[in-house]
Amino acid sequence: MIRVAVGADGARTYLVDLPPEALPAVRRRDLAAAWDAARQAATDSAWGVARGFRFRRPDGSVLDLALRDRDAACWAGAVDLTVGMETTYGL
């Protein structure tokens, strides 16, 4: 359901065969763990890599989303570290 392409610079693109609204809700404890991991990464200046997302809608159209600023990259890296972004739950 999710494929990941990694660029030469380490940037990741997630190809998701679902629209964003079809993703599951996230438990509060997982959000808190990601928040703590993101705060620690920012303190350590470990900003992470840019990430892109291409969500496919049932009609075949796509929605592209890019996280390129360092705060967003830091947050995405923390989520990836705590729950994994290669799953629908992690996304």
ZIHU-V856737 format. One line per field, one symbol per residue. ss: DSSP state (H for helix, E for strand, - for the rest). burial: I if it has 16 or more other C-alpha atoms within 10 Angstrom, else O. A space follows every 50 residues. Layout:
ss = ???
burial = ???
This chain:
ss = -EEEEE-----EEEEE---HHH-----HHHHHHHHHHHHHHHH------- EEEEEE-----EEEEEE--HHHHHHHHHHHHH---------
burial = OIOOOOOOOOOIIIIIIIOIOOOOOOOOOOOOIIIOIIIOIIOOOIIIII IIIIIIIOOOOIOOOOIOOIIIIIIIIIIIOIIOIIOIOII
